[in-house]
Amino acid sequence: MQKHEFFVDMTCEGCSNAVTRVLHRLGGVSFDIDLPNKKVYIDSEHNVDTLLETLKKTGKNASYLGEKSAQ
């Protein structure tokens, strides 16, 4: 699986909960949320465009930062 890093303009727990909700709805993902740094790390077979569009469903500004090497 590819591990991707995204910026999501999250300011509170509610924002990170919204990210959790949309990613669970998408399915096929494993993810970590770094709220203080406004980053979401996603392991998924979905393509980047699908993941980015899913994150944008939260209503938050989201952008793709790049691929992370899986460890």
Predicted model as a PDB file, atoms N, CA, C, CB and O in Angstrom, pLDDT in the B-factor column:
MODEL        1                                                                  
ATOM      1  N   MET A   1       0.843  -1.194   0.000  1.00 71.00           N  
ATOM      2  CA  MET A   1       0.000   0.000   0.000  1.00 71.00           C  
ATOM      3  C   MET A   1       0.879   1.245   0.000  1.00 71.00           C  
ATOM      4  CB  MET A   1      -0.954   0.005   1.223  1.00 71.00           C  
ATOM      5  O   MET A   1       1.979   1.258   0.553  1.00 71.00           O  
ATOM      6  N   GLN A   2       0.370   2.268  -0.625  1.00 79.00           N  
ATOM      7  CA  GLN A   2       1.069   3.548  -0.652  1.00 79.00           C  
ATOM      8  C   GLN A   2       0.698   4.363   0.574  1.00 79.00           C  
ATOM      9  CB  GLN A   2       0.739   4.328  -1.939  1.00 79.00           C  
ATOM     10  O   GLN A   2      -0.454   4.362   1.005  1.00 79.00           O  
ATOM     11  N   LYS A   3       1.687   5.062   1.136  1.00 93.00           N  
ATOM     12  CA  LYS A   3       1.418   5.953   2.262  1.00 93.00           C  
ATOM     13  C   LYS A   3       1.538   7.381   1.743  1.00 93.00           C  
ATOM     14  CB  LYS A   3       2.408   5.690   3.468  1.00 93.00           C  
ATOM     15  O   LYS A   3       2.576   7.776   1.212  1.00 93.00           O  
ATOM     16  N   HIS A   4       0.467   8.148   1.903  1.00 96.00           N  
ATOM     17  CA  HIS A   4       0.408   9.510   1.394  1.00 96.00           C  
ATOM     18  C   HIS A   4       0.260  10.498   2.541  1.00 96.00           C  
ATOM     19  CB  HIS A   4      -0.750   9.667   0.400  1.00 96.00           C  
ATOM     20  O   HIS A   4      -0.345  10.197   3.570  1.00 96.00           O  
ATOM     21  N   GLU A   5       0.825  11.680   2.341  1.00 97.00           N  
ATOM     22  CA  GLU A   5       0.741  12.740   3.339  1.00 97.00           C  
ATOM     23  C   GLU A   5      -0.083  13.893   2.769  1.00 97.00           C  
ATOM     24  CB  GLU A   5       2.163  13.226   3.761  1.00 97.00           C  
ATOM     25  O   GLU A   5       0.177  14.377   1.667  1.00 97.00           O  
ATOM     26  N   PHE A   6      -1.079  14.321   3.539  1.00 98.00           N  
ATOM     27  CA  PHE A   6      -1.950  15.416   3.127  1.00 98.00           C  
ATOM     28  C   PHE A   6      -1.971  16.504   4.191  1.00 98.00           C  
ATOM     29  CB  PHE A   6      -3.373  14.905   2.857  1.00 98.00           C  
ATOM     30  O   PHE A   6      -1.867  16.222   5.385  1.00 98.00           O  
ATOM     31  N   PHE A   7      -2.106  17.748   3.747  1.00 98.00           N  
ATOM     32  CA  PHE A   7      -2.377  18.865   4.644  1.00 98.00           C  
ATOM     33  C   PHE A   7      -3.886  19.036   4.674  1.00 98.00           C  
ATOM     34  CB  PHE A   7      -1.644  20.191   4.182  1.00 98.00           C  
ATOM     35  O   PHE A   7      -4.524  19.075   3.622  1.00 98.00           O  
ATOM     36  N   VAL A   8      -4.465  19.137   5.861  1.00 98.00           N  
ATOM     37  CA  VAL A   8      -5.891  19.438   6.009  1.00 98.00           C  
ATOM     38  C   VAL A   8      -5.993  20.530   7.064  1.00 98.00           C  
ATOM     39  CB  VAL A   8      -6.737  18.151   6.412  1.00 98.00           C  
ATOM     40  O   VAL A   8      -5.462  20.378   8.164  1.00 98.00           O  
ATOM     41  N   ASP A   9      -6.667  21.625   6.743  1.00 98.00           N  
ATOM     42  CA  ASP A   9      -6.741  22.778   7.642  1.00 98.00           C  
ATOM     43  C   ASP A   9      -7.675  22.497   8.820  1.00 98.00           C  
ATOM     44  CB  ASP A   9      -7.218  24.024   6.875  1.00 98.00           C  
ATOM     45  O   ASP A   9      -8.788  23.019   8.890  1.00 98.00           O  
ATOM     46  N   MET A  10      -7.195  21.655   9.747  1.00 97.00           N  
ATOM     47  CA  MET A  10      -7.968  21.260  10.929  1.00 97.00           C  
ATOM     48  C   MET A  10      -7.552  22.142  12.105  1.00 97.00           C  
ATOM     49  CB  MET A  10      -7.754  19.743  11.265  1.00 97.00           C  
ATOM     50  O   MET A  10      -6.365  22.376  12.327  1.00 97.00           O  
ATOM     51  N   THR A  11      -8.536  22.624  12.849  1.00 96.00           N  
ATOM     52  CA  THR A  11      -8.225  23.482  13.990  1.00 96.00           C  
ATOM     53  C   THR A  11      -8.676  22.888  15.319  1.00 96.00           C  
ATOM     54  CB  THR A  11      -8.864  24.832  13.801  1.00 96.00           C  
ATOM     55  O   THR A  11      -8.300  23.381  16.383  1.00 96.00           O  
ATOM     56  N   CYS A  12      -9.483  21.830  15.259  1.00 96.00           N  
ATOM     57  CA  CYS A  12     -10.015  21.281  16.508  1.00 96.00           C  
ATOM     58  C   CYS A  12     -10.329  19.795  16.359  1.00 96.00           C  
ATOM     59  CB  CYS A  12     -11.276  22.046  16.937  1.00 96.00           C  
ATOM     60  O   CYS A  12     -10.201  19.213  15.283  1.00 96.00           O  
ATOM     61  N   GLU A  13     -10.741  19.212  17.466  1.00 96.00           N  
ATOM     62  CA  GLU A  13     -11.119  17.795  17.494  1.00 96.00           C  
ATOM     63  C   GLU A  13     -12.282  17.510  16.542  1.00 96.00           C  
ATOM     64  CB  GLU A  13     -11.494  17.374  18.922  1.00 96.00           C  
ATOM     65  O   GLU A  13     -12.340  16.448  15.922  1.00 96.00           O  
ATOM     66  N   GLY A  14     -13.203  18.461  16.435  1.00 96.00           N  
ATOM     67  CA  GLY A  14     -14.333  18.293  15.518  1.00 96.00           C  
ATOM     68  C   GLY A  14     -13.871  18.142  14.078  1.00 96.00           C  
ATOM     69  O   GLY A  14     -14.429  17.358  13.311  1.00 96.00           O  
ATOM     70  N   CYS A  15     -12.832  18.912  13.720  1.00 96.00           N  
ATOM     71  CA  CYS A  15     -12.274  18.829  12.366  1.00 96.00           C  
ATOM     72  C   CYS A  15     -11.667  17.449  12.124  1.00 96.00           C  
ATOM     73  CB  CYS A  15     -11.208  19.928  12.148  1.00 96.00           C  
ATOM     74  O   CYS A  15     -11.896  16.836  11.081  1.00 96.00           O  
ATOM     75  N   SER A  16     -10.898  16.969  13.090  1.00 97.00           N  
ATOM     76  CA  SER A  16     -10.277  15.656  12.912  1.00 97.00           C  
ATOM     77  C   SER A  16     -11.332  14.550  12.912  1.00 97.00           C  
ATOM     78  CB  SER A  16      -9.241  15.399  14.019  1.00 97.00           C  
ATOM     79  O   SER A  16     -11.160  13.532  12.242  1.00 97.00           O  
ATOM     80  N   ASN A  17     -12.418  14.742  13.655  1.00 97.00           N  
ATOM     81  CA  ASN A  17     -13.520  13.769  13.626  1.00 97.00           C  
ATOM     82  C   ASN A  17     -14.180  13.733  12.250  1.00 97.00           C  
ATOM     83  CB  ASN A  17     -14.569  14.108  14.705  1.00 97.00           C  
ATOM     84  O   ASN A  17     -14.586  12.670  11.781  1.00 97.00           O  
ATOM     85  N   ALA A  18     -14.288  14.897  11.604  1.00 97.00           N  
ATOM     86  CA  ALA A  18     -14.865  14.954  10.258  1.00 97.00           C  
ATOM     87  C   ALA A  18     -13.982  14.178   9.278  1.00 97.00           C  
ATOM     88  CB  ALA A  18     -15.030  16.428   9.792  1.00 97.00           C  
ATOM     89  O   ALA A  18     -14.489  13.458   8.417  1.00 97.00           O  
ATOM     90  N   VAL A  19     -12.667  14.327   9.410  1.00 98.00           N  
ATOM     91  CA  VAL A  19     -11.728  13.588   8.560  1.00 98.00           C  
ATOM     92  C   VAL A  19     -11.898  12.084   8.800  1.00 98.00           C  
ATOM     93  CB  VAL A  19     -10.255  14.029   8.842  1.00 98.00           C  
ATOM     94  O   VAL A  19     -11.958  11.305   7.849  1.00 98.00           O  
ATOM     95  N   THR A  20     -11.973  11.685  10.052  1.00 98.00           N  
ATOM     96  CA  THR A  20     -12.170  10.272  10.396  1.00 98.00           C  
ATOM     97  C   THR A  20     -13.448   9.735   9.755  1.00 98.00           C  
ATOM     98  CB  THR A  20     -12.226  10.089  11.928  1.00 98.00           C  
ATOM     99  O   THR A  20     -13.452   8.643   9.186  1.00 98.00           O  
ATOM    100  N   ARG A  21     -14.531  10.507   9.851  1.00 98.00           N  
ATOM    101  CA  ARG A  21     -15.823  10.088   9.283  1.00 98.00           C  
ATOM    102  C   ARG A  21     -15.747   9.851   7.784  1.00 98.00           C  
ATOM    103  CB  ARG A  21     -16.885  11.131   9.574  1.00 98.00           C  
ATOM    104  O   ARG A  21     -16.181   8.804   7.304  1.00 98.00           O  
ATOM    105  N   VAL A  22     -15.194  10.819   7.023  1.00 98.00           N  
ATOM    106  CA  VAL A  22     -15.178  10.665   5.565  1.00 98.00           C  
ATOM    107  C   VAL A  22     -14.244   9.531   5.123  1.00 98.00           C  
ATOM    108  CB  VAL A  22     -14.751  11.981   4.903  1.00 98.00           C  
ATOM    109  O   VAL A  22     -14.521   8.845   4.139  1.00 98.00           O  
ATOM    110  N   LEU A  23     -13.139   9.337   5.850  1.00 98.00           N  
ATOM    111  CA  LEU A  23     -12.224   8.255   5.469  1.00 98.00           C  
ATOM    112  C   LEU A  23     -12.817   6.887   5.795  1.00 98.00           C  
ATOM    113  CB  LEU A  23     -10.875   8.422   6.180  1.00 98.00           C  
ATOM    114  O   LEU A  23     -12.628   5.940   5.032  1.00 98.00           O  
ATOM    115  N   HIS A  24     -13.531   6.767   6.912  1.00 97.00           N  
ATOM    116  CA  HIS A  24     -14.206   5.500   7.230  1.00 97.00           C  
ATOM    117  C   HIS A  24     -15.283   5.201   6.187  1.00 97.00           C  
ATOM    118  CB  HIS A  24     -14.832   5.551   8.652  1.00 97.00           C  
ATOM    119  O   HIS A  24     -15.477   4.048   5.802  1.00 97.00           O  
ATOM    120  N   ARG A  25     -15.974   6.232   5.736  1.00 97.00           N  
ATOM    121  CA  ARG A  25     -17.020   6.050   4.724  1.00 97.00           C  
ATOM    122  C   ARG A  25     -16.412   5.575   3.405  1.00 97.00           C  
ATOM    123  CB  ARG A  25     -17.803   7.366   4.508  1.00 97.00           C  
ATOM    124  O   ARG A  25     -17.003   4.749   2.710  1.00 97.00           O  
ATOM    125  N   LEU A  26     -15.233   6.095   3.058  1.00 97.00           N  
ATOM    126  CA  LEU A  26     -14.553   5.676   1.828  1.00 97.00           C  
ATOM    127  C   LEU A  26     -14.142   4.210   1.912  1.00 97.00           C  
ATOM    128  CB  LEU A  26     -13.316   6.559   1.564  1.00 97.00           C  
ATOM    129  O   LEU A  26     -14.339   3.452   0.963  1.00 97.00           O  
ATOM    130  N   GLY A  27     -13.577   3.816   3.040  1.00 95.00           N  
ATOM    131  CA  GLY A  27     -13.154   2.431   3.238  1.00 95.00           C  
ATOM    132  C   GLY A  27     -11.834   2.131   2.542  1.00 95.00           C  
ATOM    133  O   GLY A  27     -11.391   2.879   1.670  1.00 95.00           O  
ATOM    134  N   GLY A  28     -11.217   1.034   2.935  1.00 94.00           N  
ATOM    135  CA  GLY A  28      -9.961   0.610   2.317  1.00 94.00           C  
ATOM    136  C   GLY A  28      -8.781   1.490   2.661  1.00 94.00           C  
ATOM    137  O   GLY A  28      -7.808   1.554   1.910  1.00 94.00           O  
ATOM    138  N   VAL A  29      -8.862   2.172   3.802  1.00 96.00           N  
ATOM    139  CA  VAL A  29      -7.784   3.069   4.203  1.00 96.00           C  
ATOM    140  C   VAL A  29      -7.371   2.799   5.644  1.00 96.00           C  
ATOM    141  CB  VAL A  29      -8.211   4.535   4.037  1.00 96.00           C  
ATOM    142  O   VAL A  29      -8.171   2.356   6.469  1.00 96.00           O  
ATOM    143  N   SER A  30      -6.111   3.074   5.922  1.00 96.00           N  
ATOM    144  CA  SER A  30      -5.580   3.099   7.274  1.00 96.00           C  
ATOM    145  C   SER A  30      -4.942   4.470   7.393  1.00 96.00           C  
ATOM    146  CB  SER A  30      -4.545   1.907   7.562  1.00 96.00           C  
ATOM    147  O   SER A  30      -4.225   4.888   6.483  1.00 96.00           O  
ATOM    148  N   PHE A  31      -5.178   5.182   8.482  1.00 97.00           N  
ATOM    149  CA  PHE A  31      -4.689   6.559   8.542  1.00 97.00           C  
ATOM    150  C   PHE A  31      -4.334   7.000   9.949  1.00 97.00           C  
ATOM    151  CB  PHE A  31      -5.718   7.492   7.974  1.00 97.00           C  
ATOM    152  O   PHE A  31      -4.798   6.433  10.938  1.00 97.00           O  
ATOM    153  N   ASP A  32      -3.502   8.024  10.010  1.00 97.00           N  
ATOM    154  CA  ASP A  32      -3.139   8.690  11.257  1.00 97.00           C  
ATOM    155  C   ASP A  32      -3.368  10.176  11.058  1.00 97.00           C  
ATOM    156  CB  ASP A  32      -1.651   8.388  11.670  1.00 97.00           C  
ATOM    157  O   ASP A  32      -3.073  10.722   9.995  1.00 97.00           O  
ATOM    158  N   ILE A  33      -3.894  10.829  12.084  1.00 97.00           N  
ATOM    159  CA  ILE A  33      -4.147  12.272  12.037  1.00 97.00           C  
ATOM    160  C   ILE A  33      -3.197  12.972  12.999  1.00 97.00           C  
ATOM    161  CB  ILE A  33      -5.633  12.598  12.392  1.00 97.00           C  
ATOM    162  O   ILE A  33      -3.120  12.624  14.178  1.00 97.00           O  
ATOM    163  N   ASP A  34      -2.474  13.965  12.481  1.00 97.00           N  
ATOM    164  CA  ASP A  34      -1.571  14.794  13.280  1.00 97.00           C  
ATOM    165  C   ASP A  34      -2.210  16.180  13.359  1.00 97.00           C  
ATOM    166  CB  ASP A  34      -0.104  14.855  12.653  1.00 97.00           C  
ATOM    167  O   ASP A  34      -1.915  17.063  12.553  1.00 97.00           O  
ATOM    168  N   LEU A  35      -3.096  16.354  14.349  1.00 97.00           N  
ATOM    169  CA  LEU A  35      -3.869  17.597  14.459  1.00 97.00           C  
ATOM    170  C   LEU A  35      -2.997  18.839  14.673  1.00 97.00           C  
ATOM    171  CB  LEU A  35      -4.855  17.480  15.597  1.00 97.00           C  
ATOM    172  O   LEU A  35      -3.225  19.846  14.004  1.00 97.00           O  
ATOM    173  N   PRO A  36      -2.002  18.813  15.583  1.00 97.00           N  
ATOM    174  CA  PRO A  36      -1.196  20.028  15.790  1.00 97.00           C  
ATOM    175  C   PRO A  36      -0.490  20.517  14.521  1.00 97.00           C  
ATOM    176  CB  PRO A  36      -0.164  19.773  16.863  1.00 97.00           C  
ATOM    177  O   PRO A  36      -0.322  21.721  14.325  1.00 97.00           O  
ATOM    178  N   ASN A  37      -0.077  19.577  13.659  1.00 97.00           N  
ATOM    179  CA  ASN A  37       0.621  19.946  12.421  1.00 97.00           C  
ATOM    180  C   ASN A  37      -0.296  19.964  11.208  1.00 97.00           C  
ATOM    181  CB  ASN A  37       1.762  18.990  12.170  1.00 97.00           C  
ATOM    182  O   ASN A  37       0.150  20.203  10.085  1.00 97.00           O  
ATOM    183  N   LYS A  38      -1.597  19.707  11.444  1.00 97.00           N  
ATOM    184  CA  LYS A  38      -2.609  19.734  10.377  1.00 97.00           C  
ATOM    185  C   LYS A  38      -2.273  18.789   9.230  1.00 97.00           C  
ATOM    186  CB  LYS A  38      -2.759  21.144   9.840  1.00 97.00           C  
ATOM    187  O   LYS A  38      -2.398  19.146   8.059  1.00 97.00           O  
ATOM    188  N   LYS A  39      -1.845  17.577   9.583  1.00 97.00           N  
ATOM    189  CA  LYS A  39      -1.490  16.584   8.570  1.00 97.00           C  
ATOM    190  C   LYS A  39      -2.264  15.294   8.782  1.00 97.00           C  
ATOM    191  CB  LYS A  39       0.014  16.305   8.595  1.00 97.00           C  
ATOM    192  O   LYS A  39      -2.600  14.920   9.906  1.00 97.00           O  
ATOM    193  N   VAL A  40      -2.537  14.625   7.663  1.00 97.00           N  
ATOM    194  CA  VAL A  40      -3.184  13.318   7.688  1.00 97.00           C  
ATOM    195  C   VAL A  40      -2.321  12.381   6.859  1.00 97.00           C  
ATOM    196  CB  VAL A  40      -4.664  13.383   7.139  1.00 97.00           C  
ATOM    197  O   VAL A  40      -1.997  12.679   5.709  1.00 97.00           O  
ATOM    198  N   TYR A  41      -1.948  11.246   7.447  1.00 97.00           N  
ATOM    199  CA  TYR A  41      -1.147  10.235   6.758  1.00 97.00           C  
ATOM    200  C   TYR A  41      -2.071   9.064   6.438  1.00 97.00           C  
ATOM    201  CB  TYR A  41       0.090   9.773   7.631  1.00 97.00           C  
ATOM    202  O   TYR A  41      -2.699   8.498   7.333  1.00 97.00           O  
ATOM    203  N   ILE A  42      -2.151   8.706   5.162  1.00 97.00           N  
ATOM    204  CA  ILE A  42      -3.100   7.678   4.733  1.00 97.00           C  
ATOM    205  C   ILE A  42      -2.381   6.556   4.001  1.00 97.00           C  
ATOM    206  CB  ILE A  42      -4.186   8.287   3.834  1.00 97.00           C  
ATOM    207  O   ILE A  42      -1.623   6.804   3.063  1.00 97.00           O  
ATOM    208  N   ASP A  43      -2.621   5.314   4.433  1.00 95.00           N  
ATOM    209  CA  ASP A  43      -2.181   4.119   3.712  1.00 95.00           C  
ATOM    210  C   ASP A  43      -3.396   3.637   2.925  1.00 95.00           C  
ATOM    211  CB  ASP A  43      -1.620   2.989   4.697  1.00 95.00           C  
ATOM    212  O   ASP A  43      -4.442   3.340   3.503  1.00 95.00           O  
ATOM    213  N   SER A  44      -3.251   3.562   1.587  1.00 94.00           N  
ATOM    214  CA  SER A  44      -4.404   3.161   0.800  1.00 94.00           C  
ATOM    215  C   SER A  44      -4.005   2.765  -0.609  1.00 94.00           C  
ATOM    216  CB  SER A  44      -5.423   4.277   0.754  1.00 94.00           C  
ATOM    217  O   SER A  44      -2.976   3.200  -1.128  1.00 94.00           O  
ATOM    218  N   GLU A  45      -4.837   1.931  -1.219  1.00 92.00           N  
ATOM    219  CA  GLU A  45      -4.672   1.588  -2.631  1.00 92.00           C  
ATOM    220  C   GLU A  45      -5.436   2.586  -3.510  1.00 92.00           C  
ATOM    221  CB  GLU A  45      -5.160   0.141  -2.900  1.00 92.00           C  
ATOM    222  O   GLU A  45      -5.276   2.590  -4.730  1.00 92.00           O  
ATOM    223  N   HIS A  46      -6.269   3.432  -2.883  1.00 95.00           N  
ATOM    224  CA  HIS A  46      -6.993   4.454  -3.654  1.00 95.00           C  
ATOM    225  C   HIS A  46      -5.991   5.438  -4.240  1.00 95.00           C  
ATOM    226  CB  HIS A  46      -8.040   5.199  -2.762  1.00 95.00           C  
ATOM    227  O   HIS A  46      -4.918   5.652  -3.675  1.00 95.00           O  
ATOM    228  N   ASN A  47      -6.347   6.044  -5.386  1.00 95.00           N  
ATOM    229  CA  ASN A  47      -5.420   7.017  -5.956  1.00 95.00           C  
ATOM    230  C   ASN A  47      -5.504   8.341  -5.198  1.00 95.00           C  
ATOM    231  CB  ASN A  47      -5.717   7.235  -7.452  1.00 95.00           C  
ATOM    232  O   ASN A  47      -6.449   8.588  -4.450  1.00 95.00           O  
ATOM    233  N   VAL A  48      -4.502   9.178  -5.407  1.00 96.00           N  
ATOM    234  CA  VAL A  48      -4.380  10.441  -4.679  1.00 96.00           C  
ATOM    235  C   VAL A  48      -5.597  11.340  -4.913  1.00 96.00           C  
ATOM    236  CB  VAL A  48      -3.100  11.172  -5.097  1.00 96.00           C  
ATOM    237  O   VAL A  48      -6.084  11.975  -3.978  1.00 96.00           O  
ATOM    238  N   ASP A  49      -6.087  11.397  -6.149  1.00 97.00           N  
ATOM    239  CA  ASP A  49      -7.243  12.252  -6.460  1.00 97.00           C  
ATOM    240  C   ASP A  49      -8.466  11.838  -5.647  1.00 97.00           C  
ATOM    241  CB  ASP A  49      -7.569  12.193  -7.964  1.00 97.00           C  
ATOM    242  O   ASP A  49      -9.190  12.690  -5.131  1.00 97.00           O  
ATOM    243  N   THR A  50      -8.695  10.538  -5.535  1.00 97.00           N  
ATOM    244  CA  THR A  50      -9.834  10.039  -4.754  1.00 97.00           C  
ATOM    245  C   THR A  50      -9.688  10.419  -3.292  1.00 97.00           C  
ATOM    246  CB  THR A  50      -9.963   8.514  -4.893  1.00 97.00           C  
ATOM    247  O   THR A  50     -10.645  10.865  -2.659  1.00 97.00           O  
ATOM    248  N   LEU A  51      -8.479  10.239  -2.752  1.00 97.00           N  
ATOM    249  CA  LEU A  51      -8.246  10.569  -1.350  1.00 97.00           C  
ATOM    250  C   LEU A  51      -8.411  12.065  -1.102  1.00 97.00           C  
ATOM    251  CB  LEU A  51      -6.848  10.116  -0.922  1.00 97.00           C  
ATOM    252  O   LEU A  51      -9.006  12.466  -0.102  1.00 97.00           O  
ATOM    253  N   LEU A  52      -7.888  12.892  -2.010  1.00 98.00           N  
ATOM    254  CA  LEU A  52      -7.983  14.344  -1.847  1.00 98.00           C  
ATOM    255  C   LEU A  52      -9.437  14.808  -1.922  1.00 98.00           C  
ATOM    256  CB  LEU A  52      -7.143  15.060  -2.918  1.00 98.00           C  
ATOM    257  O   LEU A  52      -9.871  15.631  -1.116  1.00 98.00           O  
ATOM    258  N   GLU A  53     -10.181  14.283  -2.882  1.00 98.00           N  
ATOM    259  CA  GLU A  53     -11.603  14.650  -2.995  1.00 98.00           C  
ATOM    260  C   GLU A  53     -12.373  14.227  -1.746  1.00 98.00           C  
ATOM    261  CB  GLU A  53     -12.233  14.002  -4.249  1.00 98.00           C  
ATOM    262  O   GLU A  53     -13.264  14.943  -1.288  1.00 98.00           O  
ATOM    263  N   THR A  54     -12.029  13.070  -1.202  1.00 98.00           N  
ATOM    264  CA  THR A  54     -12.674  12.593   0.029  1.00 98.00           C  
ATOM    265  C   THR A  54     -12.380  13.543   1.177  1.00 98.00           C  
ATOM    266  CB  THR A  54     -12.199  11.166   0.382  1.00 98.00           C  
ATOM    267  O   THR A  54     -13.288  13.899   1.928  1.00 98.00           O  
ATOM    268  N   LEU A  55     -11.113  13.964   1.331  1.00 98.00           N  
ATOM    269  CA  LEU A  55     -10.754  14.890   2.411  1.00 98.00           C  
ATOM    270  C   LEU A  55     -11.453  16.240   2.238  1.00 98.00           C  
ATOM    271  CB  LEU A  55      -9.228  15.089   2.459  1.00 98.00           C  
ATOM    272  O   LEU A  55     -11.809  16.883   3.226  1.00 98.00           O  
ATOM    273  N   LYS A  56     -11.650  16.668   1.004  1.00 97.00           N  
ATOM    274  CA  LYS A  56     -12.304  17.965   0.753  1.00 97.00           C  
ATOM    275  C   LYS A  56     -13.791  17.932   1.124  1.00 97.00           C  
ATOM    276  CB  LYS A  56     -12.146  18.361  -0.728  1.00 97.00           C  
ATOM    277  O   LYS A  56     -14.408  18.981   1.308  1.00 97.00           O  
ATOM    278  N   LYS A  57     -14.364  16.731   1.232  1.00 97.00           N  
ATOM    279  CA  LYS A  57     -15.768  16.609   1.641  1.00 97.00           C  
ATOM    280  C   LYS A  57     -15.982  17.105   3.067  1.00 97.00           C  
ATOM    281  CB  LYS A  57     -16.231  15.154   1.523  1.00 97.00           C  
ATOM    282  O   LYS A  57     -17.120  17.340   3.474  1.00 97.00           O  
ATOM    283  N   THR A  58     -14.901  17.268   3.833  1.00 97.00           N  
ATOM    284  CA  THR A  58     -15.016  17.790   5.190  1.00 97.00           C  
ATOM    285  C   THR A  58     -15.309  19.290   5.172  1.00 97.00           C  
ATOM    286  CB  THR A  58     -13.733  17.509   5.982  1.00 97.00           C  
ATOM    287  O   THR A  58     -15.689  19.858   6.196  1.00 97.00           O  
ATOM    288  N   GLY A  59     -15.134  19.937   4.008  1.00 96.00           N  
ATOM    289  CA  GLY A  59     -15.315  21.381   3.917  1.00 96.00           C  
ATOM    290  C   GLY A  59     -14.053  22.142   4.288  1.00 96.00           C  
ATOM    291  O   GLY A  59     -14.040  23.373   4.297  1.00 96.00           O  
ATOM    292  N   LYS A  60     -12.996  21.405   4.593  1.00 96.00           N  
ATOM    293  CA  LYS A  60     -11.715  22.016   4.971  1.00 96.00           C  
ATOM    294  C   LYS A  60     -10.802  22.101   3.756  1.00 96.00           C  
ATOM    295  CB  LYS A  60     -11.030  21.209   6.106  1.00 96.00           C  
ATOM    296  O   LYS A  60     -10.909  21.305   2.823  1.00 96.00           O  
ATOM    297  N   ASN A  61      -9.906  23.076   3.782  1.00 97.00           N  
ATOM    298  CA  ASN A  61      -8.890  23.179   2.748  1.00 97.00           C  
ATOM    299  C   ASN A  61      -7.958  21.977   2.883  1.00 97.00           C  
ATOM    300  CB  ASN A  61      -8.101  24.529   2.857  1.00 97.00           C  
ATOM    301  O   ASN A  61      -7.451  21.698   3.970  1.00 97.00           O  
ATOM    302  N   ALA A  62      -7.735  21.269   1.783  1.00 98.00           N  
ATOM    303  CA  ALA A  62      -6.878  20.075   1.821  1.00 98.00           C  
ATOM    304  C   ALA A  62      -5.956  20.082   0.610  1.00 98.00           C  
ATOM    305  CB  ALA A  62      -7.732  18.769   1.852  1.00 98.00           C  
ATOM    306  O   ALA A  62      -6.353  20.495  -0.479  1.00 98.00           O  
ATOM    307  N   SER A  63      -4.723  19.624   0.806  1.00 98.00           N  
ATOM    308  CA  SER A  63      -3.796  19.510  -0.315  1.00 98.00           C  
ATOM    309  C   SER A  63      -2.878  18.312  -0.115  1.00 98.00           C  
ATOM    310  CB  SER A  63      -2.970  20.801  -0.475  1.00 98.00           C  
ATOM    311  O   SER A  63      -2.639  17.866   1.007  1.00 98.00           O  
ATOM    312  N   TYR A  64      -2.373  17.807  -1.227  1.00 97.00           N  
ATOM    313  CA  TYR A  64      -1.491  16.640  -1.213  1.00 97.00           C  
ATOM    314  C   TYR A  64      -0.051  17.110  -1.020  1.00 97.00           C  
ATOM    315  CB  TYR A  64      -1.635  15.811  -2.531  1.00 97.00           C  
ATOM    316  O   TYR A  64       0.431  17.972  -1.756  1.00 97.00           O  
ATOM    317  N   LEU A  65       0.630  16.542  -0.031  1.00 97.00           N  
ATOM    318  CA  LEU A  65       2.014  16.943   0.247  1.00 97.00           C  
ATOM    319  C   LEU A  65       3.035  15.980  -0.352  1.00 97.00           C  
ATOM    320  CB  LEU A  65       2.232  17.043   1.744  1.00 97.00           C  
ATOM    321  O   LEU A  65       4.182  16.364  -0.577  1.00 97.00           O  
ATOM    322  N   GLY A  66       2.645  14.762  -0.608  1.00 95.00           N  
ATOM    323  CA  GLY A  66       3.570  13.815  -1.216  1.00 95.00           C  
ATOM    324  C   GLY A  66       3.456  12.419  -0.649  1.00 95.00           C  
ATOM    325  O   GLY A  66       2.678  12.148   0.266  1.00 95.00           O  
ATOM    326  N   GLU A  67       4.260  11.545  -1.227  1.00 91.00           N  
ATOM    327  CA  GLU A  67       4.254  10.151  -0.812  1.00 91.00           C  
ATOM    328  C   GLU A  67       5.274   9.944   0.295  1.00 91.00           C  
ATOM    329  CB  GLU A  67       4.550   9.220  -2.005  1.00 91.00           C  
ATOM    330  O   GLU A  67       6.364  10.516   0.269  1.00 91.00           O  
ATOM    331  N   LYS A  68       4.912   9.132   1.252  1.00 80.00           N  
ATOM    332  CA  LYS A  68       5.820   8.801   2.351  1.00 80.00           C  
ATOM    333  C   LYS A  68       6.289   7.370   2.145  1.00 80.00           C  
ATOM    334  CB  LYS A  68       5.127   8.978   3.753  1.00 80.00           C  
ATOM    335  O   LYS A  68       5.531   6.517   1.683  1.00 80.00           O  
ATOM    336  N   SER A  69       7.535   7.117   2.487  1.00 67.00           N  
ATOM    337  CA  SER A  69       8.022   5.742   2.382  1.00 67.00           C  
ATOM    338  C   SER A  69       7.426   4.928   3.539  1.00 67.00           C  
ATOM    339  CB  SER A  69       9.599   5.693   2.405  1.00 67.00           C  
ATOM    340  O   SER A  69       7.482   5.335   4.699  1.00 67.00           O  
ATOM    341  N   ALA A  70       6.870   3.797   3.199  1.00 51.00           N  
ATOM    342  CA  ALA A  70       6.248   2.932   4.213  1.00 51.00           C  
ATOM    343  C   ALA A  70       7.336   2.304   5.069  1.00 51.00           C  
ATOM    344  CB  ALA A  70       5.368   1.828   3.550  1.00 51.00           C  
ATOM    345  O   ALA A  70       8.374   1.889   4.554  1.00 51.00           O  
ATOM    346  N   GLN A  71       7.103   2.234   6.367  1.00 50.00           N  
ATOM    347  CA  GLN A  71       8.107   1.682   7.261  1.00 50.00           C  
ATOM    348  C   GLN A  71       7.519   0.618   8.122  1.00 50.00           C  
ATOM    349  CB  GLN A  71       8.719   2.753   8.115  1.00 50.00           C  
ATOM    350  O   GLN A  71       8.221   0.032   8.946  1.00 50.00           O  
TER     351      GLN A  71                                                      
ENDMDL                                                                          
END                                                                             
